[in-house]
Amino acid sequence: MSHSSAARTNLTSNRVRIHRDEIAGEGAFRTAYNGTYIGGNRNNQEAIAKCFKSQYHGLESDFFAADFKVADKAIQYAEDWNDICDSDETILITRGDVHTIGQRKYLVEPLIRNFTKFTSNNGWISDEEGWSGEAMEAFSHYTYHRSGGNLIVCDLQGRYKPNRFTRSKSRFELTDVAICSRRCMYGPTDLGEKGIDSFFSSHVCNQFCGVGGHWARPKRTRQWFPQSSSTSMMRSSQAHLLNLNNRSTFQPGYGGILEEDSDCDY
């Protein structure tokens, strides 16, 4: 999947110098450091290297495995989207690699500048991004339609990168996306059926929805979570609460939900 036209990767650069004295950003669980690629196609380009804080090292293996699974699935849907959208609305999904340096593991990715949060995974949608925000909402709606109602790709964050010389090279570059699925298959940021429901409770179809024909959407929806631009994570022991047959809603401060701010504006 890393060779997909919709994947944004480290290419052939498999070494990175991490600048431990340059913190790019910090979330509840992870710290992001600036870095520089050494050799390969991205030689001397800027990288971002994310690692778990020492008290959360136990989350590393499961989180990294889920991160790659989410990225690979999102890349599949981005490929499909890119086949139907206008040339300047294409999407690239970032898929990094894990680098072990000393005793620490880092998720290394190409840097994104002018970072924007378009949507979260709890139903929050930015109302400040104009047409680019509408396109990102539509992409989430498209993934629901394309998957037969089984999932949405959400928690969309990154940037729109225009190319003033060649319009067809303009594109969205996204990182750290989430998937909400009916079977809760995509790790701690998968808020299940209630995550899908919450997105559609907020989403109003726009000019980008329905390309190629009518796109399916749930008929009756509600907001199940406190809306927040932060990424919400659910403890695995509470996953049974994410089924629509369970009528539990989630209030601010509920102990089963953890929130991670975006690591940084990168």
C-alpha positions as CSV (number, residue, x, y, z in Angstrom):
1,M,0.0,0.0,0.0
2,S,2.9,2.3,0.5
3,H,3.4,2.4,-3.3
4,S,-0.1,3.6,-3.9
5,S,-0.6,6.9,-5.8
6,A,-2.7,8.1,-2.8
7,A,0.0,7.3,-0.2
8,R,2.4,10.0,1.1
9,T,5.4,8.1,2.5
10,N,9.1,8.4,3.4
11,L,9.9,7.0,-0.1
12,T,13.4,5.5,-0.1
13,S,14.6,7.5,2.9
14,N,15.1,5.0,5.7
15,R,17.2,7.1,8.0
16,V,16.4,10.2,10.0
17,R,18.1,12.5,12.3
18,I,15.8,13.4,15.2
19,H,16.3,16.8,16.8
20,R,15.4,15.9,20.4
21,D,15.9,19.6,21.4
22,E,13.2,20.7,19.0
23,I,9.7,19.7,20.1
24,A,7.2,20.3,17.3
25,G,4.2,19.6,19.5
26,E,2.9,17.6,22.3
27,G,-0.3,15.7,23.0
28,A,-1.6,13.8,26.0
29,F,0.2,10.6,25.1
30,R,2.9,11.5,22.5
31,T,5.6,14.0,21.8
32,A,6.5,15.1,18.2
33,Y,10.0,16.1,17.4
34,N,11.4,17.8,14.3
35,G,13.7,15.7,12.2
36,T,15.7,15.6,9.0
37,Y,15.9,12.8,6.5
38,I,19.3,11.4,5.7
39,G,19.7,9.9,2.2
40,G,17.1,8.6,-0.2
41,N,14.5,10.6,-2.1
42,R,13.8,12.8,0.8
43,N,17.4,13.6,1.7
44,N,17.6,16.8,3.8
45,Q,13.8,17.3,3.8
46,E,12.0,17.9,7.1
47,A,10.4,15.0,9.0
48,I,8.3,14.7,12.0
49,A,9.0,11.9,14.6
50,K,6.4,11.0,17.1
51,C,7.0,8.8,20.2
52,F,5.0,7.9,23.2
53,K,5.8,9.4,26.5
54,S,7.6,7.1,28.9
55,Q,4.5,6.3,31.0
56,Y,2.6,5.2,27.8
57,H,5.2,3.0,26.2
58,G,2.9,0.0,26.7
59,L,0.6,1.4,24.1
60,E,3.2,1.5,21.3
61,S,2.8,-1.9,19.7
62,D,-1.0,-1.9,19.5
63,F,-1.2,1.7,18.5
64,F,1.4,1.4,15.7
65,A,-0.3,-1.7,14.3
66,A,-3.7,0.0,14.3
67,D,-2.2,3.2,12.8
68,F,-0.9,1.3,9.7
69,K,-4.1,-0.6,9.3
70,V,-6.1,2.6,9.4
71,A,-3.7,4.3,7.0
72,D,-3.8,1.4,4.5
73,K,-7.6,1.3,4.5
74,A,-7.9,5.1,4.2
75,I,-5.4,5.0,1.2
76,Q,-7.7,2.6,-0.6
77,Y,-10.6,4.9,-0.3
78,A,-8.5,8.0,-1.2
79,E,-7.6,6.1,-4.4
80,D,-11.3,5.7,-5.2
81,W,-12.0,9.3,-4.4
82,N,-9.2,10.5,-6.6
83,D,-10.7,8.7,-9.5
84,I,-14.0,10.7,-9.3
85,C,-13.0,14.1,-8.0
86,D,-11.6,17.1,-9.9
87,S,-7.9,17.0,-10.3
88,D,-7.2,19.7,-7.7
89,E,-9.2,17.9,-5.0
90,T,-7.1,14.7,-4.8
91,I,-6.1,13.3,-1.4
92,L,-2.8,11.8,-0.2
93,I,-2.8,9.9,3.1
94,T,0.4,9.9,5.1
95,R,1.8,6.5,6.0
96,G,5.0,6.7,8.0
97,D,7.4,4.0,9.3
98,V,8.5,3.0,12.7
99,H,12.2,3.8,13.5
100,T,13.8,2.3,16.6
101,I,16.6,4.6,17.9
102,G,18.2,3.5,21.1
103,Q,15.4,2.1,23.2
104,R,12.7,4.3,21.8
105,K,10.3,3.8,18.8
106,Y,9.4,6.8,16.6
107,L,6.7,7.0,14.0
108,V,8.5,9.0,11.3
109,E,6.6,10.9,8.5
110,P,7.2,13.7,6.1
111,L,6.5,17.1,7.7
112,I,3.2,18.9,7.0
113,R,3.3,22.7,7.4
114,N,0.2,25.0,7.8
115,F,-1.6,22.2,9.6
116,T,-5.4,22.4,9.7
117,K,-8.0,20.2,11.6
118,F,-11.0,19.7,9.3
119,T,-13.0,17.1,11.3
120,S,-12.6,14.9,14.4
121,N,-13.9,11.3,15.0
122,N,-16.5,12.4,17.5
123,G,-18.8,14.4,15.2
124,W,-17.0,17.7,15.4
125,I,-16.6,19.5,12.0
126,S,-14.8,22.8,11.6
127,D,-17.0,25.6,10.2
128,E,-14.0,27.8,9.3
129,E,-12.4,26.1,6.3
130,G,-14.7,27.0,3.4
131,W,-14.7,24.8,0.3
132,S,-11.7,22.7,1.5
133,G,-13.6,21.8,4.7
134,E,-16.6,20.9,2.6
135,A,-14.5,18.6,0.4
136,M,-13.1,16.9,3.5
137,E,-16.7,16.3,4.9
138,A,-17.7,14.9,1.5
139,F,-14.7,12.5,1.5
140,S,-15.9,11.1,4.8
141,H,-19.5,10.8,3.4
142,Y,-18.0,9.1,0.3
143,T,-16.2,6.5,2.4
144,Y,-19.5,5.6,4.1
145,H,-21.3,5.2,0.7
146,R,-18.4,3.4,-0.9
147,S,-18.1,0.9,2.0
148,G,-21.8,0.1,1.9
149,G,-22.4,1.9,5.2
150,N,-19.8,-0.1,7.1
151,L,-17.3,2.7,8.0
152,I,-16.2,6.3,7.6
153,V,-12.7,7.7,7.3
154,C,-12.7,10.7,9.6
155,D,-10.5,12.8,12.0
156,L,-9.2,14.5,8.9
157,Q,-6.3,16.8,9.4
158,G,-3.4,18.2,7.4
159,R,-3.4,20.8,4.7
160,Y,-4.5,21.8,1.2
161,K,-1.4,22.3,-0.9
162,P,-2.1,24.4,-3.9
163,N,0.2,24.5,-7.0
164,R,-0.1,27.9,-8.7
165,F,1.7,26.6,-11.8
166,T,-0.1,23.3,-12.4
167,R,-3.6,23.1,-10.9
168,S,-3.7,19.3,-11.3
169,K,-0.8,19.0,-8.9
170,S,-2.8,20.8,-6.1
171,R,-3.9,18.3,-3.4
172,F,-4.9,17.6,0.2
173,E,-2.2,16.0,2.4
174,L,-3.6,14.3,5.5
175,T,-2.1,12.5,8.5
176,D,-3.3,10.7,11.6
177,V,-6.7,9.9,10.2
178,A,-9.2,7.6,12.0
179,I,-11.8,5.1,10.9
180,C,-15.1,4.5,12.7
181,S,-16.5,1.1,11.7
182,R,-19.5,-0.9,12.7
183,R,-17.3,-3.8,14.0
184,C,-14.8,-1.5,15.8
185,M,-11.9,-3.0,13.8
186,Y,-9.5,0.0,13.8
187,G,-8.1,0.6,17.2
188,P,-8.8,3.0,20.0
189,T,-9.8,5.9,17.8
190,D,-12.6,3.7,16.2
191,L,-15.8,5.0,17.9
192,G,-17.9,2.4,16.1
193,E,-21.4,2.9,15.0
194,K,-21.8,5.8,17.3
195,G,-18.9,7.6,15.7
196,I,-20.5,7.1,12.2
197,D,-23.9,8.3,13.6
198,S,-22.3,11.4,15.2
199,F,-20.6,12.4,12.0
200,F,-23.8,12.3,10.0
201,S,-25.6,14.2,12.8
202,S,-23.3,17.1,12.0
203,H,-22.8,16.7,8.3
204,V,-24.8,18.7,5.8
205,C,-24.4,17.5,2.3
206,N,-22.7,20.1,0.1
207,Q,-21.5,20.7,-3.5
208,F,-19.0,17.8,-3.3
209,C,-21.5,15.1,-2.2
210,G,-23.2,12.9,-4.6
211,V,-20.6,12.9,-7.5
212,G,-21.6,10.1,-9.8
213,G,-25.0,9.6,-8.3
214,H,-26.8,9.6,-4.9
215,W,-24.6,8.7,-1.9
216,A,-26.2,6.7,0.9
217,R,-26.4,8.1,4.4
218,P,-28.1,7.0,7.6
219,K,-31.7,8.2,7.9
220,R,-31.9,9.0,11.6
221,T,-28.8,10.0,13.5
222,R,-27.8,11.7,16.8
223,Q,-24.8,13.1,18.5
224,W,-23.4,10.5,21.0
225,F,-20.2,12.2,22.1
226,P,-19.1,15.6,23.4
227,Q,-18.0,17.5,20.2
228,S,-14.3,18.4,20.3
229,S,-11.6,19.1,17.8
230,S,-9.4,16.7,19.8
231,T,-9.3,13.1,18.7
232,S,-11.3,10.8,21.0
233,M,-10.1,7.4,22.0
234,M,-12.2,4.6,23.6
235,R,-10.8,2.1,26.1
236,S,-11.2,-1.4,24.6
237,S,-13.1,-2.6,27.7
238,Q,-15.8,0.0,26.8
239,A,-16.2,-0.9,23.1
240,H,-19.6,-2.6,23.7
241,L,-21.0,0.8,24.4
242,L,-20.4,1.9,20.8
243,N,-23.1,-0.3,19.3
244,L,-26.3,1.6,18.4
245,N,-28.3,-1.0,20.3
246,N,-26.8,0.4,23.5
247,R,-28.4,3.7,24.2
248,S,-25.6,5.1,26.4
249,T,-24.4,8.5,25.5
250,F,-21.1,10.0,26.6
251,Q,-20.7,13.2,28.6
252,P,-17.6,15.4,29.1
253,G,-15.2,13.7,31.6
254,Y,-16.6,10.2,31.0
255,G,-13.7,7.9,32.1
256,G,-13.9,5.5,29.1
257,I,-13.0,8.3,26.6
258,L,-9.5,9.6,26.3
259,E,-8.7,12.7,24.2
260,E,-5.5,13.4,22.4
261,D,-4.9,16.9,21.0
262,S,-3.4,17.2,17.6
263,D,0.4,16.8,18.1
264,C,1.3,20.0,16.5
265,D,0.8,22.4,13.5
266,Y,3.1,20.5,11.2
